[in-house]
């Protein structure tokens, strides 16, 4: 079974990511120039997530995207979530 991150490890999240209120997921909100840029970002994230076989929960309205990461079968945040968060950050910065 995959190990969840402890409180100390969760104190040092990738830039822009915060521990969600449920204490079992991390989230980040992104804002883009318009819907086209938001959708392109989501498409790029989807390709990375699919390759990792680790899929985000997300919400999109026009130019805003909110992403929540958790590992459901582990019951919390794992190294896979942190890895995906870092990759998402790289995409957002490109």
C-alpha positions in Angstrom: 0.0 0.0 0.0 1.2 3.5 -0.8 2.1 5.6 2.2 0.4 9.0 2.8 2.5 12.0 3.6 2.7 13.1 7.2 2.1 16.6 8.6 5.8 17.5 8.4 6.1 16.5 4.8 2.8 18.3 3.9 4.2 21.5 5.4 6.6 21.8 2.4 4.3 21.5 -0.6 5.2 22.5 -4.1 4.8 26.3 -4.8 1.2 27.4 -4.9 -0.3 24.2 -3.5 -2.1 24.2 -0.2 -3.5 21.5 2.1 -7.3 21.3 1.5 -9.7 21.6 4.4 -10.2 17.8 4.5 -6.5 17.4 5.3 -6.5 14.5 2.8 -5.8 16.4 -0.5 -3.9 19.3 -1.9 -5.2 22.0 -4.2 -4.2 24.9 -6.4 -6.1 27.5 -8.3 -4.9 28.7 -11.7 -6.1 31.7 -13.7 -5.3 32.1 -17.5 -5.7 34.7 -20.1 -8.9 33.1 -21.5 -10.8 29.8 -21.9 -8.5 28.6 -24.7 -5.4 28.9 -22.5 -7.2 27.2 -19.6 -8.3 24.3 -21.9 -4.8 23.9 -23.4 -3.4 23.7 -19.9 -5.9 21.1 -18.9 -5.2 19.1 -22.0 -1.5 19.1 -21.2 -2.1 18.1 -17.6 -4.5 15.3 -18.8 -1.7 13.8 -21.0 0.8 13.8 -18.1 -1.8 12.4 -15.6 -2.8 9.6 -18.0 0.9 8.6 -18.5 1.2 8.5 -14.7 -2.1 6.7 -14.3 -2.9 9.3 -11.6 -5.8 11.5 -12.3 -6.7 14.9 -10.8 -10.0 16.1 -9.6 -10.6 19.5 -11.3 -13.1 22.2 -11.9 -13.0 24.7 -14.8 -15.0 27.9 -15.4 -13.9 30.1 -18.3 -10.3 31.1 -17.5 -10.0 29.5 -14.1 -8.9 25.9 -13.2 -8.9 24.4 -9.8 -7.1 21.2 -9.3 -7.3 18.8 -6.3 -4.9 16.0 -5.9 -5.3 13.0 -3.5 -4.6 9.3 -3.7 -8.0 7.8 -3.0 -6.9 4.2 -2.3 -4.3 5.5 0.2 -6.8 7.8 1.9 -4.6 10.9 1.6 -1.8 12.7 -0.1 1.1 10.5 -1.3 4.4 11.0 -3.2 2.4 10.5 -6.4 0.3 13.6 -5.7 3.5 15.7 -5.0 5.1 14.4 -8.2 2.0 15.4 -10.2 1.8 18.8 -8.5 5.4 19.5 -9.5 4.7 18.5 -13.1 1.6 20.6 -13.2 3.6 23.6 -11.9 6.1 23.0 -14.7 3.3 23.1 -17.3 1.8 26.2 -15.8 5.2 28.0 -16.0 5.8 27.0 -19.6 
